[in-house]
Each structure stands twice: as structure tokens, then as C-alpha cells.
Amino acid sequence: MKVISFILLFSFLFSTTTNWSETISEQKTKTKVVATTSLIGDIVEKIGKDRLNITTIVPAGMCPGHFDIKPGEVRDLWDAKVIIIHGWEKWIEKLIRSTKKKLPIKTIKIEENWMVPDVQIRAAKEITRVLSGVDPQEREWYEKNLIEYREEIQSLSKEIEKVRGDLSNVRVVCASYQEGFLKWLGLDVISTYGRPEELTSKEIVEIIKEAKKEGVEIVVDNLQSGPDAGLLIAKEIGADHLVLTNFPTNGYISSLKENINKIGQILGWQKL
């Protein structure tokens, strides 16, 4: 009886140790990918899922142009198989130099607003190509996930088309980072403005004057560049004020729905 118990105990310990070793081994063999922003990082997660070790440097709600490098960000780059960037991150060169080693960098040169569905799909294709290049044994997995992701975006895009209707008579003033997204929706963008620190009193007065003349109904700020930048303009012209994001804060699909629903609440759309 003691012999049988010993054998069972040994088998259990061996099985547990083997499973633990396999888990550790799987973690060690995951390809490390570093993304500069949540726009890139969110797509990498959608395409790579649990087969990649993903690090996103800039938090979703923070402006990437005003990002301060911390020691932790330097450590994240050390064992990266690839670092995927937009190309406009001025701080990335300093960050890479601080590692004192040559690191693989891939740039996704898509300058339009990535919150627009068609642009998001193009970016996903480019990122899938990058991932397949650095991790060719998983190419089929990445391409399969790209197809599923594209279909998910296209399905939501069709839902948006059903609720939005003709918006050409809805006039807005917005932060420049939201212009492409709002025009994609069909809204009439009368004028745009930059970051709060870039706005002068003269520019604000001119925007208010034009907005009143054109009957602007909505002023749209960008979360990352200044959620209150257009608040004064909205108050002066008696318009609704919205804050939209141009980076995924809780995944692209959810963030796109959130943006649409904020606009829809003002215009009387059915919630997505």
C-alpha cells in the first residue's frame, strides 16, 4: 500500500513539475514585441493574441508627443524582437540610444486617423506583415487573426452606416487630431484648432466668430491633446461639447463605439 501511495505521489509531482516547466518554457519562447502607442499595441494584441509578449510604451490616455521616458521603458526594449513605431515619436531615438544596443525597428507609415475603420484595417495589414516577418513560423496564425479582425471592424462599420445617415448639415469645430475621423463620419468641419498651448487669444476669437456665422452645433476636443481646449469656444457659441479619443483606451472596437455613441447621444442615434 505504501509503495502504491509513493508511486501515485511521485507521478503527481512529476506531472506538476512537467506542466510548470512547460508553462515557463512557453513564456520564455514568446516573441517580445514593443509598441510605442496603444494604436499599434492594440492591433498587435488582436493579431498575435496570447502567442506574443506585448509591451506598449505610452499609456492610451496620454499624449505621445509629450511623453517622458522612464527607466522602465528602457528595460522593456532589451529583449524585444521588434519595436513598432509610427515614425513621429521624437523621443524614441533617445530611448533606443539609452539601451546602447542595436534594436530592430519597423515603422508603420500611415498618417491618417487610425480610428477610421478603413485606416485601422490598413494598419492591421501592415502590422501583420511585420509580425510575419519577425516570427515566420506563426504567419498563418497572424493572417487568420487579421481576417477575423477585419471582419469584426467591417461589421461594426456597417452598423455605424445604418445609424449615422446624412450628417453633411451638422457643422462642427474640432481639435485637428479629430478632423479626419469626423469627416469620415460625414460631419461638416468648419474649422480646427491645435493643442491648448498653441492656441492664441486671436485664434480663439476668430474661431468663435466663424463658428457663430456658420451655425456650429458641436465642438469636439481630443482626449490626448487637451480635453478642455475647445470648452470656451463651445460656451461662447452655445454648442454641445464632446471629448473623443484618437487612441484606443480600452481596445479599438470599444473605443470606436464609445466615440460614435457620444456623437449619437447629441444627434439622437440609437446606441451601438
C-alpha positions in Angstrom: 0.0 0.0 0.0 2.9 2.4 0.9 4.5 1.5 -2.4 1.4 2.4 -4.4 1.0 5.7 -2.5 4.6 6.6 -3.2 4.2 5.9 -6.9 1.0 8.0 -7.1 2.7 10.9 -5.2 5.7 10.6 -7.5 3.5 10.6 -10.6 1.6 13.7 -9.3 4.8 15.6 -8.5 6.4 14.7 -11.9 3.2 15.8 -13.7 3.0 19.1 -11.8 6.7 19.8 -12.4 6.5 19.0 -16.1 3.4 21.2 -16.6 5.1 24.0 -14.7 8.3 23.6 -16.8 6.2 23.7 -20.0 4.4 26.8 -18.8 7.7 28.6 -18.1 9.2 27.4 -21.4 6.2 28.7 -23.3 6.6 32.1 -21.6 10.2 32.2 -22.4 9.7 31.4 -26.1 7.0 34.0 -26.7 8.2 36.7 -29.2 8.6 40.0 -27.4 7.0 42.9 -29.3 7.2 46.6 -28.2 4.7 49.1 -29.5 5.1 52.9 -28.9 1.4 53.6 -28.7 -1.9 51.9 -28.0 -2.9 52.3 -31.6 -0.1 49.9 -32.5 -0.2 47.8 -29.3 -3.9 47.1 -29.6 -3.5 45.8 -33.1 -0.6 43.7 -32.1 -2.7 42.1 -29.4 -5.5 41.4 -31.8 -3.2 39.8 -34.4 -0.8 38.0 -32.0 -3.2 37.3 -29.1 -1.6 35.1 -26.4 1.4 34.0 -28.6 3.2 37.3 -28.2 4.7 39.1 -25.2 3.5 42.7 -25.9 4.6 45.9 -24.3 3.0 49.3 -25.1 5.2 52.2 -24.0 2.8 55.2 -24.0 -0.5 54.8 -21.9 -3.6 55.3 -24.1 -4.9 58.4 -22.4 -1.5 60.2 -22.6 -0.3 62.5 -25.4 2.5 60.6 -27.2 4.1 63.9 -28.2 4.6 64.9 -24.5 5.8 61.5 -23.2 8.6 61.4 -20.6 11.0 58.5 -20.8 11.3 56.4 -17.6 13.9 53.7 -16.7 11.2 51.0 -17.0 10.7 51.9 -20.7 14.4 51.3 -21.4 14.3 47.8 -19.7 11.3 46.9 -21.9 13.4 47.3 -25.1 16.2 45.0 -24.2 14.9 41.6 -25.4 12.4 42.9 -28.0 12.3 41.0 -31.3 10.8 44.1 -32.9 9.9 47.7 -31.9 6.9 49.0 -34.0 6.6 52.8 -34.3 4.6 55.4 -36.2 7.7 57.4 -37.1 6.7 60.7 -35.5 7.8 59.8 -32.0 10.7 62.2 -31.4 11.6 60.6 -28.1 12.1 57.1 -29.5 15.6 57.8 -30.7 16.7 58.9 -27.3 15.1 55.9 -25.7 16.8 53.4 -28.1 20.2 55.2 -27.7 19.9 54.7 -24.0 19.9 50.9 -24.4 23.3 51.1 -26.1 22.5 48.2 -28.4 21.1 47.9 -31.9 17.4 47.2 -31.9 15.1 46.2 -34.7 12.6 48.9 -35.6 9.7 48.8 -38.0 7.8 51.9 -39.0 4.1 51.9 -40.0 3.8 54.9 -42.3 0.1 55.5 -42.2 -0.6 59.2 -41.3 -4.4 59.3 -41.4 -6.6 58.9 -38.3 -6.3 55.2 -37.3 -9.7 55.4 -35.6 -11.3 55.4 -39.1 -12.2 51.8 -39.9 -10.6 51.6 -43.3 -7.4 53.1 -42.0 -7.4 50.7 -39.0 -7.7 47.8 -41.4 -4.7 49.1 -43.5 -2.7 49.5 -40.3 -3.6 46.0 -39.2 -2.4 44.6 -42.5 0.9 46.4 -42.2 1.4 45.2 -38.6 0.5 41.6 -39.6 3.2 41.8 -42.3 5.8 43.0 -39.8 4.9 40.2 -37.3 5.0 37.6 -40.0 8.5 38.8 -41.0 10.0 38.6 -37.5 8.0 35.4 -36.5 7.5 33.5 -39.7 6.5 30.2 -38.1 3.3 31.9 -36.8 2.5 33.5 -40.2 -0.7 31.5 -40.7 -1.9 32.3 -37.2 -1.4 36.1 -37.7 -3.1 36.1 -41.1 -6.0 34.1 -39.7 -6.4 36.6 -36.9 -6.2 39.5 -39.3 -9.1 38.2 -41.3 -11.2 37.8 -38.2 -10.3 41.3 -37.0 -11.0 42.9 -40.4 -14.5 41.2 -40.5 -15.2 42.5 -36.9 -14.3 46.1 -38.0 -16.3 45.9 -41.2 -19.3 44.6 -39.3 -19.2 47.5 -36.9 -18.6 49.9 -39.8 -21.9 48.7 -41.4 -23.7 49.2 -38.1 -22.4 52.8 -37.9 -23.5 53.5 -41.5 -27.1 52.4 -40.6 -27.4 54.9 -37.7 -25.5 57.9 -38.9 -27.4 58.8 -42.0 -26.6 62.2 -43.8 -24.6 64.4 -41.5 -23.5 66.9 -44.1 -25.7 69.6 -42.5 -24.2 69.1 -39.0 -21.5 71.6 -38.5 -18.6 71.2 -36.1 -15.4 72.8 -34.9 -12.8 70.4 -33.6 -9.3 69.7 -32.5 -7.1 69.0 -35.5 -6.5 65.4 -34.4 -10.2 64.6 -34.7 -10.7 66.2 -38.2 -10.2 63.1 -40.2 -12.5 60.9 -38.1 -15.3 63.5 -38.1 -15.0 64.0 -41.9 -15.2 60.2 -42.3 -18.5 60.3 -40.4 -19.8 62.9 -42.8 -19.8 65.9 -40.4 -19.1 69.3 -41.8 -15.9 70.5 -40.2 -15.9 74.3 -40.3 -12.5 74.9 -38.6 -9.9 73.2 -36.4 -7.5 74.2 -33.7 -4.3 72.8 -32.2 -3.2 72.0 -28.7 -4.2 74.3 -25.9 -0.6 75.6 -25.5 -0.6 76.5 -29.2 -3.9 78.5 -29.2 -3.7 82.2 -29.1 -6.5 84.6 -28.0 -6.7 85.9 -31.5 -7.2 82.5 -32.9 -10.0 81.7 -30.4 -11.8 84.9 -31.2 -11.6 84.1 -35.0 -12.9 80.6 -34.5 -15.8 81.8 -32.3 -16.7 84.4 -34.9 -16.7 81.9 -37.8 -18.5 79.2 -35.7 -21.3 81.7 -34.9 -21.6 82.7 -38.5 -21.8 79.1 -39.7 -24.1 77.8 -37.0 -21.8 75.3 -35.5 -23.6 72.8 -33.3 -20.8 70.8 -31.7 -17.2 71.5 -30.5 -15.1 68.3 -30.4 -11.9 68.1 -28.3 -9.3 65.3 -28.4 -8.7 63.5 -25.2 -4.9 63.1 -25.6 -4.1 66.7 -26.8 -6.4 68.6 -24.4 -10.0 67.6 -23.3 -10.8 71.2 -22.4 -9.2 73.0 -25.3 -12.5 73.9 -27.0 -14.7 74.3 -24.0 -14.6 78.1 -24.0 -15.5 78.1 -27.7 -18.5 75.8 -27.1 -19.7 78.0 -24.2 -19.4 81.2 -26.3 -21.4 79.9 -29.2 -23.8 77.8 -27.2 -22.8 74.5 -28.8 -22.5 71.0 -27.4 -19.0 70.0 -26.2 -17.6 66.5 -26.7 -14.3 64.8 -26.0 -13.3 61.9 -28.3 -10.2 59.7 -28.3 -7.9 59.1 -31.2 -6.1 56.3 -29.4 -7.8 53.1 -28.2 -8.3 53.4 -24.4 -10.0 50.0 -24.0 -9.5 48.4 -27.4 -10.2 49.8 -30.8 -13.7 48.3 -31.2 -14.9 49.6 -27.8 -13.2 53.0 -28.2 -14.8 53.4 -31.7 -18.2 52.6 -30.3 -17.7 55.0 -27.4 -16.8 57.8 -29.8 -19.8 57.1 -32.0 -22.2 56.8 -29.1 -21.0 60.2 -27.7 -21.9 61.8 -31.0 -25.1 59.8 -31.3 -26.3 60.9 -27.9 -26.4 64.5 -29.2 -27.8 63.7 -32.6 -30.4 61.2 -31.4 -29.0 58.0 -32.7 -29.7 54.5 -31.4 -26.8 53.4 -29.2 -24.5 50.8 -30.7 
